[in-house]
């Protein structure tokens, strides 16, 4: 499967990443080669392979909850696309 530079640009925009023209070319080539490699899995005969959720057995390891200090407000709001001094600002969804 061929990943175009336009698709890379679209995904970068969705992720709010600024990428250069050179990076678009590099990423489209790298992602295309990754998908080509993954497509090789379709050639394998998996009819006699039992479905599993994990290759090795896994069990949950639980721990006690521990109270920690909250993230400071200015750090929490630093990554917000829009906000005030105290809150995240989101588009209105209810009339």
N, CA, C and O atoms as a DFTB+ gen file, in Angstrom:
380 C
 N C O
     1  1       0.845      -1.176       0.000
     2  2       0.000       0.000       0.000
     3  2       0.892       1.242       0.000
     4  3       1.865       1.321       0.750
     5  1       0.552       2.195      -0.839
     6  2       1.342       3.412      -0.963
     7  2       0.720       4.517      -0.113
     8  3      -0.453       4.852      -0.279
     9  1       1.501       5.071       0.783
    10  2       1.077       6.202       1.615
    11  2       1.559       7.475       0.928
    12  3       2.757       7.653       0.708
    13  1       0.630       8.349       0.594
    14  2       0.988       9.587      -0.098
    15  2       1.410      10.663       0.895
    16  3       1.134      10.585       2.092
    17  1       2.086      11.666       0.356
    18  2       2.491      12.794       1.198
    19  2       1.272      13.568       1.682
    20  3       1.291      14.156       2.763
    21  1       0.208      13.565       0.876
    22  2      -1.021      14.241       1.293
    23  2      -1.632      13.553       2.518
    24  3      -2.130      14.219       3.426
    25  1      -1.590      12.223       2.535
    26  2      -2.108      11.483       3.683
    27  2      -1.264      11.754       4.929
    28  3      -1.800      11.931       6.023
    29  1       0.047      11.784       4.756
    30  2       0.946      12.097       5.880
    31  2       0.641      13.497       6.400
    32  3       0.585      13.714       7.611
    33  1       0.442      14.449       5.487
    34  2       0.126      15.814       5.888
    35  2      -1.207      15.875       6.640
    36  3      -1.334      16.597       7.629
    37  1      -2.195      15.115       6.166
    38  2      -3.507      15.080       6.820
    39  2      -3.396      14.527       8.244
    40  3      -3.956      15.100       9.179
    41  1      -2.683      13.427       8.406
    42  2      -2.521      12.822       9.727
    43  2      -1.727      13.755      10.642
    44  3      -2.042      13.871      11.826
    45  1      -0.716      14.411      10.113
    46  2       0.063      15.359      10.915
    47  2      -0.820      16.517      11.376
    48  3      -0.697      16.990      12.506
    49  1      -1.704      16.966      10.499
    50  2      -2.615      18.052      10.874
    51  2      -3.562      17.596      11.974
    52  3      -3.813      18.343      12.919
    53  1      -4.095      16.373      11.865
    54  2      -4.978      15.842      12.908
    55  2      -4.254      15.737      14.248
    56  3      -4.844      15.971      15.303
    57  1      -2.982      15.387      14.195
    58  2      -2.179      15.243      15.415
    59  2      -1.556      16.565      15.850
    60  3      -0.823      16.629      16.837
    61  1      -1.863      17.619      15.092
    62  2      -1.317      18.954      15.372
    63  2       0.208      18.948      15.404
    64  3       0.835      19.509      16.302
    65  1       0.785      18.292      14.390
    66  2       2.236      18.241      14.255
    67  2       2.652      19.083      13.053
    68  3       2.052      18.981      11.982
    69  1       3.654      19.894      13.225
    70  2       4.203      20.663      12.115
    71  2       5.349      19.848      11.517
    72  3       6.332      19.549      12.195
    73  1       5.208      19.493      10.234
    74  2       6.273      18.731       9.575
    75  2       6.675      19.451       8.298
    76  3       5.877      20.159       7.684
    77  1       7.917      19.258       7.917
    78  2       8.462      19.901       6.722
    79  2       8.165      19.051       5.496
    80  3       7.732      17.904       5.611
    81  1       8.403      19.628       4.319
    82  2       8.217      18.892       3.060
    83  2       9.143      17.672       3.017
    84  3       8.758      16.609       2.529
    85  1      10.348      17.833       3.524
    86  2      11.297      16.718       3.542
    87  2      10.784      15.601       4.451
    88  3      10.885      14.425       4.101
    89  1      10.238      15.958       5.607
    90  2       9.708      14.951       6.526
    91  2       8.509      14.239       5.919
    92  3       8.345      13.036       6.118
    93  1       7.662      14.963       5.178
    94  2       6.520      14.328       4.506
    95  2       6.999      13.223       3.575
    96  3       6.447      12.123       3.563
    97  1       8.031      13.528       2.795
    98  2       8.570      12.535       1.862
    99  2       9.157      11.334       2.606
   100  3       8.929      10.186       2.226
   101  1       9.904      11.609       3.658
   102  2      10.527      10.531       4.437
   103  2       9.453       9.664       5.092
   104  3       9.504       8.437       5.003
   105  1       8.477      10.303       5.752
   106  2       7.449       9.553       6.462
   107  2       6.574       8.744       5.508
   108  3       6.204       7.613       5.825
   109  1       6.239       9.302       4.349
   110  2       5.405       8.550       3.410
   111  2       6.146       7.313       2.921
   112  3       5.546       6.249       2.768
   113  1       7.444       7.447       2.675
   114  2       8.249       6.299       2.241
   115  2       8.355       5.252       3.351
   116  3       8.186       4.059       3.101
   117  1       8.634       5.700       4.573
   118  2       8.783       4.769       5.695
   119  2       7.473       4.050       6.005
   120  3       7.467       2.836       6.209
   121  1       6.367       4.785       6.042
   122  2       5.081       4.165       6.348
   123  2       4.660       3.196       5.250
   124  3       4.084       2.147       5.539
   125  1       4.940       3.534       3.995
   126  2       4.622       2.627       2.893
   127  2       5.406       1.330       3.020
   128  3       4.862       0.249       2.793
   129  1       6.677       1.433       3.381
   130  2       7.483       0.216       3.503
   131  2       7.045      -0.614       4.700
   132  3       7.113      -1.842       4.647
   133  1       6.599       0.022       5.778
   134  2       6.087      -0.718       6.938
   135  2       4.832      -1.484       6.552
   136  3       4.701      -2.663       6.882
   137  1       3.904      -0.826       5.852
   138  2       2.669      -1.498       5.449
   139  2       2.927      -2.614       4.444
   140  3       2.243      -3.636       4.473
   141  1       3.894      -2.437       3.563
   142  2       4.260      -3.495       2.621
   143  2       4.779      -4.717       3.377
   144  3       4.449      -5.851       3.030
   145  1       5.579      -4.487       4.395
   146  2       6.104      -5.583       5.208
   147  2       4.981      -6.294       5.952
   148  3       4.957      -7.523       6.013
   149  1       4.047      -5.525       6.520
   150  2       2.944      -6.116       7.268
   151  2       2.027      -6.916       6.344
   152  3       1.452      -7.920       6.765
   153  1       1.885      -6.484       5.092
   154  2       1.048      -7.211       4.129
   155  2       1.564      -8.625       3.884
   156  3       0.805      -9.496       3.461
   157  1       2.841      -8.858       4.145
   158  2       3.404     -10.199       3.983
   159  2       2.744     -11.189       4.939
   160  3       2.751     -12.391       4.674
   161  1       2.179     -10.715       6.035
   162  2       1.505     -11.604       6.980
   163  2       0.301     -12.283       6.344
   164  3      -0.074     -13.383       6.749
   165  1      -0.308     -11.641       5.356
   166  2      -1.453     -12.248       4.665
   167  2      -1.060     -13.493       3.889
   168  3      -1.926     -14.301       3.553
   169  1       0.213     -13.669       3.599
   170  2       0.682     -14.831       2.863
   171  2       0.848     -16.058       3.758
   172  3       0.997     -17.168       3.248
   173  1       0.824     -15.887       5.051
   174  2       1.018     -17.008       5.964
   175  2      -0.244     -17.849       6.092
   176  3      -1.359     -17.326       6.079
   177  1      -0.052     -19.162       6.217
   178  2      -1.168     -20.077       6.438
   179  2      -1.427     -20.148       7.944
   180  3      -0.635     -20.731       8.685
   181  1      -2.523     -19.562       8.391
   182  2      -2.834     -19.515       9.821
   183  2      -4.072     -20.340      10.174
   184  3      -4.648     -20.165      11.248
   185  1      -4.478     -21.228       9.284
   186  2      -5.689     -22.012       9.525
   187  2      -5.587     -22.892      10.763
   188  3      -6.577     -23.065      11.473
   189  1      -4.422     -23.447      11.036
   190  2      -4.266     -24.368      12.159
   191  2      -3.705     -23.690      13.407
   192  3      -3.331     -24.370      14.363
   193  1      -3.644     -22.365      13.409
   194  2      -3.113     -21.635      14.551
   195  2      -4.275     -21.234      15.456
   196  3      -5.229     -20.592      15.018
   197  1      -4.177     -21.625      16.721
   198  2      -5.213     -21.288      17.692
   199  2      -5.206     -19.790      17.970
   200  3      -4.139     -19.203      18.149
   201  1      -6.374     -19.165      18.010
   202  2      -6.398     -17.743      18.353
   203  2      -6.010     -17.518      19.814
   204  3      -6.427     -18.266      20.699
   205  1      -5.221     -16.496      20.051
   206  2      -4.805     -16.151      21.412
   207  2      -4.875     -14.640      21.580
   208  3      -4.801     -13.890      20.606
   209  1      -5.015     -14.213      22.798
   210  2      -4.972     -12.768      23.045
   211  2      -3.543     -12.312      23.315
   212  3      -3.204     -11.152      23.081
   213  1      -2.696     -13.234      23.813
   214  2      -1.291     -12.927      24.073
   215  2      -0.453     -14.153      23.725
   216  3      -0.908     -15.291      23.840
   217  1       0.758     -13.899      23.305
   218  2       1.650     -14.993      22.957
   219  2       2.086     -15.746      24.209
   220  3       2.223     -16.969      24.186
   221  1       2.302     -15.022      25.292
   222  2       2.676     -15.650      26.550
   223  2       1.566     -15.401      27.567
   224  3       0.775     -14.470      27.412
   225  1       1.508     -16.221      28.593
   226  2       0.464     -16.026      29.596
   227  2       0.761     -14.770      30.415
   228  3       1.898     -14.511      30.808
   229  1      -0.293     -14.009      30.655
   230  2      -0.156     -12.747      31.369
   231  2      -1.160     -12.722      32.507
   232  3      -2.299     -13.163      32.354
   233  1      -0.737     -12.209      33.633
   234  2      -1.671     -12.017      34.736
   235  2      -1.515     -10.597      35.254
   236  3      -0.429     -10.019      35.207
   237  1      -2.605     -10.050      35.746
   238  2      -2.566      -8.686      36.266
   239  2      -1.782      -8.630      37.569
   240  3      -1.861      -9.535      38.400
   241  1      -1.041      -7.573      37.727
   242  2      -0.323      -7.317      38.961
   243  2      -0.929      -6.052      39.545
   244  3      -0.757      -4.961      39.002
   245  1      -1.629      -6.204      40.638
   246  2      -2.314      -5.069      41.234
   247  2      -1.448      -4.444      42.319
   248  3      -0.642      -5.117      42.962
   249  1      -1.631      -3.152      42.504
   250  2      -0.932      -2.443      43.565
   251  2      -1.945      -1.553      44.271
   252  3      -3.012      -1.254      43.735
   253  1      -1.596      -1.146      45.457
   254  2      -2.453      -0.246      46.220
   255  2      -2.412       1.144      45.590
   256  3      -1.370       1.589      45.109
   257  1      -3.556       1.822      45.600
   258  2      -3.592       3.200      45.120
   259  2      -2.814       4.088      46.077
   260  3      -2.856       3.909      47.295
   261  1      -2.112       5.040      45.503
   262  2      -1.348       5.978      46.316
   263  2      -1.715       7.394      45.891
   264  3      -1.656       7.726      44.707
   265  1      -2.086       8.212      46.840
   266  2      -2.420       9.604      46.552
   267  2      -1.143      10.373      46.228
   268  3      -0.125      10.232      46.906
   269  1      -1.220      11.190      45.173
   270  2      -0.081      12.005      44.765
   271  2      -0.572      13.424      44.527
   272  3      -1.772      13.670      44.410
   273  1       0.369      14.347      44.456
   274  2       0.020      15.733      44.159
   275  2      -0.547      15.843      42.758
   276  3      -0.154      15.102      41.857
   277  1      -1.486      16.783      42.578
   278  2      -2.091      17.030      41.274
   279  2      -1.101      17.741      40.360
   280  3      -0.141      18.361      40.817
   281  1      -1.356      17.636      39.062
   282  2      -0.578      18.363      38.075
   283  2      -0.900      19.850      38.211
   284  3      -2.077      20.204      38.280
   285  1       0.090      20.726      38.252
   286  2      -0.196      22.162      38.366
   287  2      -1.053      22.639      37.192
   288  3      -0.891      22.176      36.063
   289  1      -1.958      23.563      37.472
   290  2      -2.920      24.034      36.472
   291  2      -2.223      24.547      35.217
   292  3      -2.652      24.228      34.108
   293  1      -1.158      25.334      35.364
   294  2      -0.500      25.897      34.185
   295  2       0.111      24.821      33.301
   296  3       0.128      24.971      32.080
   297  1       0.612      23.739      33.889
   298  2       1.148      22.636      33.093
   299  2       0.031      21.854      32.413
   300  3       0.181      21.425      31.269
   301  1      -1.089      21.666      33.109
   302  2      -2.214      20.939      32.526
   303  2      -2.787      21.697      31.337
   304  3      -3.177      21.085      30.343
   305  1      -2.843      23.020      31.428
   306  2      -3.417      23.835      30.358
   307  2      -2.408      24.168      29.260
   308  3      -2.788      24.718      28.226
   309  1      -1.138      23.846      29.464
   310  2      -0.105      24.208      28.493
   311  2      -0.323      23.547      27.137
   312  3      -0.022      24.152      26.108
   313  1      -0.831      22.334      27.110
   314  2      -1.021      21.631      25.848
   315  2      -2.377      21.838      25.218
   316  3      -2.659      21.271      24.162
   317  1      -3.226      22.639      25.841
   318  2      -4.577      22.854      25.327
   319  2      -4.537      23.748      24.094
   320  3      -3.805      24.737      24.073
   321  1      -5.328      23.408      23.052
   322  2      -5.352      24.264      21.875
   323  2      -5.956      25.636      22.178
   324  3      -5.607      26.628      21.538
   325  1      -6.863      25.688      23.158
   326  2      -7.468      26.957      23.546
   327  2      -7.870      26.851      25.005
   328  3      -8.345      25.803      25.441
   329  1      -7.692      27.901      25.751
   330  2      -8.052      27.862      27.160
   331  2      -8.026      29.240      27.771
   332  3      -7.600      30.210      27.144
   333  1      -8.487      29.316      29.001
   334  2      -8.416      30.549      29.769
   335  2      -7.341      30.344      30.813
   336  3      -6.575      29.383      30.746
   337  1      -7.282      31.249      31.781
   338  2      -6.277      31.092      32.833
   339  2      -6.604      29.931      33.764
   340  3      -5.721      29.408      34.444
   341  1      -7.877      29.528      33.796
   342  2      -8.277      28.498      34.743
   343  2      -8.875      27.251      34.109
   344  3      -8.895      26.197      34.745
   345  1      -9.369      27.339      32.859
   346  2     -10.133      26.237      32.294
   347  2      -9.725      25.931      30.860
   348  3      -9.143      26.769      30.171
   349  1     -10.045      24.697      30.419
   350  2      -9.977      24.359      29.008
   351  2     -11.171      25.018      28.329
   352  3     -12.265      25.033      28.892
   353  1     -10.985      25.555      27.148
   354  2     -12.099      26.120      26.390
   355  2     -12.408      25.131      25.267
   356  3     -11.532      24.782      24.475
   357  1     -13.670      24.684      25.208
   358  2     -14.106      23.721      24.205
   359  2     -15.283      24.305      23.431
   360  3     -15.971      25.198      23.925
   361  1     -15.520      23.794      22.191
   362  2     -16.654      24.301      21.426
   363  2     -17.975      23.958      22.111
   364  3     -18.111      22.907      22.737
   365  1     -18.939      24.859      21.982
   366  2     -20.263      24.635      22.556
   367  2     -20.962      23.542      21.755
   368  3     -20.978      23.587      20.525
   369  1     -21.541      22.560      22.447
   370  2     -22.205      21.461      21.744
   371  2     -23.703      21.404      22.024
   372  3     -24.424      20.669      21.349
   373  1     -24.178      22.152      22.992
   374  2     -25.589      22.165      23.331
   375  2     -26.130      23.570      23.058
   376  3     -25.559      24.564      23.507
   377  1     -27.213      23.636      22.333
   378  2     -27.818      24.945      22.004
   379  2     -28.454      25.542      23.237
   380  3     -29.014      26.637      23.173
